[in-house]
Amino acid sequence: MSATFRALQNPNYRLWASGALVSNIGTWMQRVAQDWLVLTVLTDHSGTAVGITTALQFLPMLLLGPYAGVLADRHRKRVILLWTQSAIGLCGLVVGLLVVTGAAQLWQVYAAALCLGLASAIDGPARQAFVSELVGQDDIANAVSLNSASFNTARLTGPAIAGVLIAWAGTGPVFLLNAASFAAVLISLARIRTAGLAPAPPAVRSKHQVAEGLGYVRRRPDLVLILVLVGILGAFGMNFPITNALMSTAEFGMGPGEFGLLGSIMAVGTLAGALLAARRSGPRLRFLLGGALGLGFFTLVGSVSPSFWLYAAVLVPVGLASMTFLNSCNTSIQLSVEPQFRGRVLALYLATLQGGTALGAPLMGWLGSTFGARWSVAAGGAVVLLTGLLAVIVVVRSSRLTMRQQLLASFPRRRAVHGGSGVVSPSPGESSPG
């Protein structure tokens, strides 16, 4: 099998990946339907309302993420996922029934987004850490990249399907189809052979497990750098549903089909970024920083694109840059964090990413509604580009290596495992930022 897909040699991972792909397609369909429902049916093109919906969906991760990480470190991740995936599917079912019966109101969509966020907050750390139980240490980087490829294959097809369905039958059936898609992931979880899993030793129960996770991160400057970048880029550079919705409707006057198409076009870039990452042996610092810089630059280019189709074309490198950045961050954490802390650190990572998105979403929506869609996109791109440049400066000043040497160094390219603990050391000549 090609090195790009080597994790699929694992039967348990194949089961998980197949179920997740179906569910991810439904998830992307619902994301488009939710934004379109709020933007055009329940409000008069209110970017602020879309931003509030996004914030309610992601804010619980910011508040509950550290505690969800403790759950993931202490309990069986597969069991957690069976409950959380069922709850997420139920949220889609409720909204779908409200819409098709004509009873949907904005406050109900807000409430459903909050419930979805609560379930996702518990689901996220367990789902991310579950990858390391499905595959061996040598295949973690490949499995993380293939997860991203699956997610972005769904992103390529889901929005386009949703756009067609919304134009044909409205948003309600899209929510119902997403709810049905969760049967696939629940079946795959039920069929996974538990004897083939490699669970990490459960964390010892104590009163200070959240504080222990925070202390672990504070002692790791490379993790601090990742979390700072993820928080800022999540808030200002990754609110694509809001900015794309405003650009396609308010700026270019397009309908649901074209709005859905933007998500699929962007997925061409994110899928390419995931597949390229799957071919690499591990994350590198130059990809992490380069992804941040590329995201800021191409977002600024998109803000001045004179036509819908030029704006859509720019979304391809935007998607490639964002996926390169996120994949480098995720894989660095998966490979470098001790197993007994992995759930808590991944929870902090997701809390920072989704919490940043939640905090930034209303601001980006307000900017678009008040000053125009282009200003919202431009402001986000400028903040991301400046953050990337500052990160490069910090990395260079924290090392005696030159900029070229530092950016070409592996970050962290893990080879040797010490003492069976999962703590892996950099190769000679490599260094971590900070």
C-alpha positions as CSV (number, residue, x, y, z in Angstrom):
1,M,0.0,0.0,0.0
2,S,1.2,3.5,-0.8
3,A,3.0,5.3,2.1
4,T,0.3,8.0,1.9
5,F,-2.4,5.5,3.0
6,R,-0.4,3.1,5.2
7,A,-2.5,3.6,8.3
8,L,-5.4,2.0,6.4
9,Q,-3.6,-1.4,6.7
10,N,-5.0,-1.4,10.3
11,P,-8.5,-3.1,10.2
12,N,-9.7,-1.0,13.2
13,Y,-8.6,2.2,11.6
14,R,-10.3,1.3,8.3
15,L,-13.6,0.8,10.2
16,W,-13.2,4.1,12.0
17,A,-12.3,6.0,8.8
18,S,-15.1,4.6,6.7
19,G,-17.8,5.6,9.3
20,A,-16.2,9.0,10.0
21,L,-16.2,9.8,6.2
22,V,-20.0,9.3,6.0
23,S,-20.6,11.3,9.1
24,N,-18.2,14.1,8.1
25,I,-20.1,14.5,4.8
26,G,-23.3,15.0,6.8
27,T,-21.6,17.4,9.2
28,W,-20.5,19.7,6.3
29,M,-23.9,19.6,4.8
30,Q,-25.4,20.7,8.1
31,R,-22.9,23.5,8.5
32,V,-23.9,25.0,5.2
33,A,-27.6,24.5,6.0
34,Q,-27.3,26.1,9.4
35,D,-25.5,29.2,8.2
36,W,-28.0,29.5,5.3
37,L,-31.0,29.0,7.6
38,V,-29.8,31.8,10.0
39,L,-28.6,34.1,7.3
40,T,-31.5,34.1,4.9
41,V,-34.5,32.4,6.5
42,L,-34.5,33.5,10.2
43,T,-32.7,36.8,9.7
44,D,-32.2,39.4,7.0
45,H,-28.6,38.6,6.1
46,S,-27.4,39.2,9.7
47,G,-23.7,38.3,9.9
48,T,-23.9,39.0,13.6
49,A,-26.5,36.2,14.1
50,V,-24.4,33.8,12.1
51,G,-21.4,34.7,14.3
52,I,-23.5,34.2,17.5
53,T,-24.5,30.7,16.2
54,T,-20.9,29.8,15.5
55,A,-19.9,31.1,18.9
56,L,-22.5,29.1,20.8
57,Q,-21.3,26.0,18.9
58,F,-17.6,26.4,19.8
59,L,-17.7,28.3,23.1
60,P,-18.3,25.1,25.2
61,M,-15.0,23.7,24.1
62,L,-13.3,26.8,25.6
63,L,-15.1,26.4,28.9
64,L,-15.2,22.6,29.2
65,G,-12.3,21.5,27.1
66,P,-9.8,20.9,30.0
67,Y,-12.3,18.8,31.9
68,A,-13.2,16.9,28.8
69,G,-9.5,16.1,28.4
70,V,-9.5,14.7,31.9
71,L,-12.4,12.4,31.0
72,A,-10.5,11.3,27.9
73,D,-7.4,10.5,29.9
74,R,-9.3,8.6,32.6
75,H,-12.0,6.6,30.7
76,R,-12.4,4.4,27.6
77,K,-12.4,6.7,24.6
78,R,-14.5,4.4,22.5
79,V,-17.3,4.4,25.1
80,I,-17.2,8.2,25.3
81,L,-17.5,8.5,21.6
82,L,-20.5,6.2,21.4
83,W,-22.4,8.6,23.7
84,T,-21.2,11.9,22.3
85,Q,-21.7,10.9,18.6
86,S,-25.3,9.9,19.4
87,A,-25.9,13.2,21.1
88,I,-24.5,15.2,18.2
89,G,-26.7,13.3,15.7
90,L,-29.7,14.0,17.9
91,C,-29.1,17.8,17.7
92,G,-29.3,17.6,13.9
93,L,-32.5,15.6,14.1
94,V,-34.2,18.1,16.4
95,V,-33.4,21.1,14.2
96,G,-34.4,19.2,11.1
97,L,-37.8,18.4,12.5
98,L,-38.3,22.0,13.6
99,V,-37.5,23.3,10.2
100,V,-39.6,20.8,8.2
101,T,-42.6,21.5,10.4
102,G,-42.2,25.2,10.0
103,A,-41.6,25.8,13.8
104,A,-38.0,26.8,13.7
105,Q,-37.1,30.1,15.4
106,L,-33.7,31.8,15.8
107,W,-33.5,31.1,19.6
108,Q,-34.1,27.4,18.9
109,V,-31.2,27.3,16.5
110,Y,-29.1,29.1,19.1
111,A,-30.1,26.5,21.7
112,A,-29.4,23.6,19.4
113,A,-26.0,25.1,18.5
114,L,-25.2,25.3,22.2
115,C,-26.2,21.7,22.8
116,L,-24.1,20.6,19.8
117,G,-21.2,22.5,21.3
118,L,-21.5,20.8,24.7
119,A,-21.5,17.3,23.1
120,S,-18.7,18.3,20.8
121,A,-16.6,19.6,23.7
122,I,-16.6,16.2,25.4
123,D,-16.3,14.4,22.0
124,G,-13.3,16.3,20.7
125,P,-10.4,15.3,23.0
126,A,-11.6,11.6,23.1
127,R,-11.9,11.5,19.3
128,Q,-8.4,13.1,18.7
129,A,-6.7,10.8,21.3
130,F,-8.6,7.7,20.0
131,V,-6.4,7.9,16.9
132,S,-3.3,6.9,18.9
133,E,-5.2,3.8,20.2
134,L,-6.2,2.7,16.7
135,V,-2.7,2.7,15.2
136,G,0.8,2.3,16.4
137,Q,3.2,5.1,17.3
138,D,4.9,4.9,13.9
139,D,1.6,5.5,12.1
140,I,0.1,8.3,14.2
141,A,1.3,11.1,11.9
142,N,-0.1,9.3,8.9
143,A,-3.4,8.5,10.6
144,V,-3.8,12.2,11.7
145,S,-3.3,13.3,8.1
146,L,-5.7,10.7,6.7
147,N,-8.3,11.9,9.3
148,S,-7.8,15.4,7.9
149,A,-8.0,14.0,4.3
150,S,-11.3,12.3,5.2
151,F,-12.7,15.4,6.8
152,N,-11.8,17.5,3.8
153,T,-13.0,15.0,1.3
154,A,-16.3,15.5,3.1
155,R,-15.8,19.2,2.9
156,L,-15.3,18.9,-0.8
157,T,-18.6,17.1,-1.4
158,G,-20.8,18.1,1.6
159,P,-21.3,21.8,0.9
160,A,-22.0,21.2,-2.8
161,I,-24.6,18.6,-2.0
162,A,-26.1,20.9,0.6
163,G,-26.3,23.8,-1.8
164,V,-28.2,21.7,-4.3
165,L,-30.5,20.2,-1.7
166,I,-31.2,23.6,-0.1
167,A,-32.1,25.1,-3.5
168,W,-34.4,22.1,-4.2
169,A,-36.0,21.2,-0.8
170,G,-34.8,23.7,1.8
171,T,-32.6,23.4,4.8
172,G,-34.7,21.0,6.9
173,P,-33.9,17.8,4.9
174,V,-30.2,18.6,5.1
175,F,-30.3,18.5,8.9
176,L,-32.2,15.2,8.8
177,L,-29.7,13.6,6.4
178,N,-26.9,14.7,8.7
179,A,-28.6,13.0,11.7
180,A,-29.0,9.8,9.7
181,S,-25.3,9.9,8.7
182,F,-24.2,9.4,12.4
183,A,-25.5,5.8,12.1
184,A,-22.4,5.1,10.1
185,V,-19.9,6.2,12.8
186,L,-21.9,4.5,15.5
187,I,-21.8,1.2,13.6
188,S,-18.1,1.5,13.0
189,L,-17.4,2.1,16.7
190,A,-19.5,-0.9,17.6
191,R,-17.6,-3.1,15.2
192,I,-14.1,-2.1,16.3
193,R,-12.2,-5.0,17.9
194,T,-11.3,-3.8,21.3
195,A,-8.5,-6.5,21.5
196,G,-6.8,-4.7,18.7
197,L,-6.7,-1.3,20.4
198,A,-3.6,0.1,22.2
199,P,-5.0,2.2,25.0
200,A,-2.8,4.5,27.0
201,P,-2.6,3.8,30.8
202,P,-5.5,5.7,32.4
203,A,-4.4,8.8,34.3
204,V,-4.4,8.5,38.0
205,R,-7.5,10.1,39.6
206,S,-6.6,13.2,41.5
207,K,-8.1,16.6,42.4
208,H,-5.6,18.5,40.3
209,Q,-5.6,16.8,36.9
210,V,-6.6,19.9,35.0
211,A,-3.8,21.9,36.8
212,E,-1.4,19.1,36.0
213,G,-2.2,19.4,32.3
214,L,-1.8,23.1,32.3
215,G,1.5,22.8,34.2
216,Y,2.7,20.2,31.6
217,V,2.0,22.7,28.8
218,R,3.7,25.6,30.6
219,R,6.9,23.5,30.8
220,R,6.8,23.0,27.0
221,P,7.5,26.3,25.1
222,D,6.8,24.5,21.8
223,L,3.3,23.7,23.0
224,V,2.8,27.2,24.2
225,L,3.7,28.6,20.8
226,I,1.3,26.2,19.1
227,L,-1.6,27.2,21.4
228,V,-1.0,30.9,21.0
229,L,-0.9,30.6,17.2
230,V,-4.0,28.4,17.1
231,G,-6.0,30.7,19.3
232,I,-5.3,33.8,17.2
233,L,-5.6,32.1,13.9
234,G,-8.8,30.4,15.0
235,A,-10.3,33.7,16.0
236,F,-9.4,35.8,13.0
237,G,-8.4,33.5,10.2
238,M,-10.7,30.5,10.3
239,N,-14.2,31.8,10.5
240,F,-14.8,30.7,6.9
241,P,-18.5,30.0,7.2
242,I,-19.1,33.6,8.2
243,T,-16.8,35.3,5.8
244,N,-17.8,33.1,2.9
245,A,-21.5,33.6,3.6
246,L,-21.1,37.4,3.7
247,M,-18.9,37.5,0.6
248,S,-21.2,35.3,-1.5
249,T,-24.5,36.9,-0.5
250,A,-23.8,40.6,0.5
251,E,-20.8,41.2,-1.7
252,F,-21.5,39.1,-4.8
253,G,-25.3,38.5,-4.6
254,M,-25.1,34.8,-5.0
255,G,-27.5,32.0,-3.9
256,P,-27.3,28.8,-1.9
257,G,-25.7,26.8,-4.7
258,E,-22.8,29.2,-5.1
259,F,-22.4,29.5,-1.3
260,G,-22.2,25.7,-1.0
261,L,-19.7,25.7,-3.9
262,L,-17.3,28.0,-2.0
263,G,-17.0,25.3,0.7
264,S,-16.2,22.6,-1.9
265,I,-13.7,24.8,-3.7
266,M,-11.9,25.6,-0.5
267,A,-11.9,21.9,0.3
268,V,-9.8,21.2,-2.8
269,G,-7.0,23.1,-1.0
270,T,-7.5,21.6,2.4
271,L,-7.7,18.0,0.9
272,A,-4.5,18.7,-0.9
273,G,-2.8,19.9,2.3
274,A,-4.0,16.8,4.2
275,L,-2.7,14.4,1.5
276,L,0.6,16.1,1.3
277,A,1.0,15.9,5.0
278,A,0.2,12.2,4.9
279,R,3.3,11.6,2.7
280,R,5.6,13.3,5.3
281,S,7.1,11.3,8.1
282,G,6.2,14.0,10.7
283,P,5.5,17.7,11.2
284,R,8.1,20.3,10.5
285,L,8.4,23.9,11.9
286,R,8.6,25.4,8.4
287,F,5.2,24.0,7.5
288,L,3.6,25.2,10.7
289,L,4.9,28.8,10.3
290,G,4.6,28.8,6.5
291,G,1.0,27.7,6.8
292,A,0.3,30.6,9.1
293,L,1.9,33.1,6.8
294,G,0.2,31.7,3.7
295,L,-3.2,31.8,5.4
296,G,-2.8,35.5,6.2
297,F,-1.4,36.4,2.8
298,F,-4.0,34.6,0.7
299,T,-6.9,35.8,2.9
300,L,-5.8,39.4,2.2
301,V,-5.7,38.6,-1.5
302,G,-9.3,37.2,-1.3
303,S,-10.5,40.4,0.4
304,V,-9.7,42.4,-2.7
305,S,-10.8,39.9,-5.3
306,P,-13.0,41.7,-7.8
307,S,-15.3,38.8,-8.7
308,F,-17.0,35.8,-7.2
309,W,-14.9,33.3,-9.2
310,L,-11.6,35.0,-8.4
311,Y,-12.5,35.0,-4.8
312,A,-13.4,31.3,-5.1
313,A,-10.1,30.5,-6.7
314,V,-8.2,32.2,-3.9
315,L,-9.9,29.9,-1.4
316,V,-7.8,26.9,-2.8
317,P,-4.5,28.2,-1.4
318,V,-6.3,29.5,1.7
319,G,-7.5,26.0,2.4
320,L,-4.1,24.5,1.6
321,A,-2.4,26.9,4.0
322,S,-4.9,26.4,6.8
323,M,-4.7,22.6,6.6
324,T,-0.9,22.7,6.5
325,F,-0.9,24.8,9.7
326,L,-3.5,22.8,11.6
327,N,-2.1,19.4,10.6
328,S,1.4,20.4,11.7
329,C,0.0,21.6,15.1
330,N,-2.1,18.4,15.7
331,T,0.6,16.0,14.7
332,S,3.2,17.7,16.8
333,I,1.0,17.3,19.8
334,Q,0.1,13.7,19.1
335,L,3.8,12.7,18.6
336,S,5.4,14.7,21.4
337,V,3.1,14.5,24.4
338,E,3.3,11.7,26.9
339,P,0.3,9.3,26.6
340,Q,-1.1,10.0,30.1
341,F,-1.3,13.7,29.2
342,R,-2.4,13.4,25.6
343,G,-6.1,13.8,26.2
344,R,-5.7,16.9,28.3
345,V,-3.2,18.6,25.9
346,L,-5.4,17.8,22.9
347,A,-8.3,19.3,24.9
348,L,-6.4,22.5,25.5
349,Y,-5.5,22.5,21.8
350,L,-9.2,22.1,20.7
351,A,-10.4,24.6,23.4
352,T,-7.9,27.2,22.1
353,L,-8.9,26.6,18.5
354,Q,-12.6,26.4,18.9
355,G,-12.7,28.9,21.7
356,G,-10.8,31.3,19.5
357,T,-13.2,30.7,16.7
358,A,-16.2,31.2,19.1
359,L,-14.8,34.5,20.4
360,G,-13.8,35.8,17.0
361,A,-17.0,34.8,15.2
362,P,-19.3,37.5,16.5
363,L,-16.6,40.1,15.9
364,M,-16.0,39.0,12.3
365,G,-19.7,38.9,11.7
366,W,-20.2,42.4,13.1
367,L,-17.4,43.8,11.1
368,G,-18.9,42.3,7.9
369,S,-22.4,43.6,8.7
370,T,-21.2,47.1,9.7
371,F,-18.3,47.9,7.4
372,G,-18.8,45.3,4.6
373,A,-17.7,41.8,3.9
374,R,-14.4,42.7,2.4
375,W,-13.3,44.6,5.6
376,S,-14.1,41.5,7.7
377,V,-12.0,39.3,5.4
378,A,-9.1,41.9,5.2
379,A,-9.0,42.5,9.0
380,G,-8.8,38.7,9.6
381,G,-6.0,38.3,7.0
382,A,-4.0,41.2,8.4
383,V,-4.1,39.9,12.0
384,V,-3.1,36.4,10.8
385,L,-0.2,37.6,8.7
386,L,1.1,39.8,11.5
387,T,0.9,36.9,14.0
388,G,2.8,34.6,11.6
389,L,5.6,37.2,11.2
390,L,5.8,37.7,14.9
391,A,6.0,33.9,15.4
392,V,8.9,33.7,13.0
393,I,10.7,36.4,14.9
394,V,10.1,34.7,18.2
395,V,11.4,31.4,16.9
396,V,14.5,32.9,15.4
397,R,15.4,34.9,18.5
398,S,14.8,31.8,20.8
399,S,17.6,29.9,19.0
400,R,21.2,30.4,18.0
401,L,20.4,28.9,14.6
402,T,19.9,31.1,11.6
403,M,16.4,31.7,10.3
404,R,17.0,29.3,7.4
405,Q,18.4,26.6,9.6
406,Q,15.6,27.0,12.2
407,L,12.8,26.9,9.7
408,L,14.2,23.8,8.0
409,A,14.6,22.0,11.3
410,S,12.1,19.2,12.1
411,F,9.4,20.2,14.6
412,P,9.4,17.7,16.1
413,R,10.6,14.8,13.9
414,R,10.2,12.0,16.4
415,R,12.2,8.8,16.1
416,A,13.2,7.1,19.4
417,V,10.8,6.3,22.1
418,H,12.2,6.3,25.6
419,G,11.1,3.9,28.3
420,G,7.9,3.0,26.6
421,S,6.3,6.2,27.9
422,G,5.7,7.7,24.5
423,V,8.0,10.6,25.1
424,V,10.0,10.9,21.9
425,S,13.2,12.8,21.5
426,P,14.3,15.0,18.5
427,S,17.0,13.9,16.3
428,P,20.5,15.4,16.7
429,G,20.6,19.0,15.4
430,E,16.9,19.6,15.8
431,S,15.3,21.9,18.2
432,S,11.9,23.1,19.4
433,P,10.9,26.7,19.4
434,G,11.4,28.5,22.7
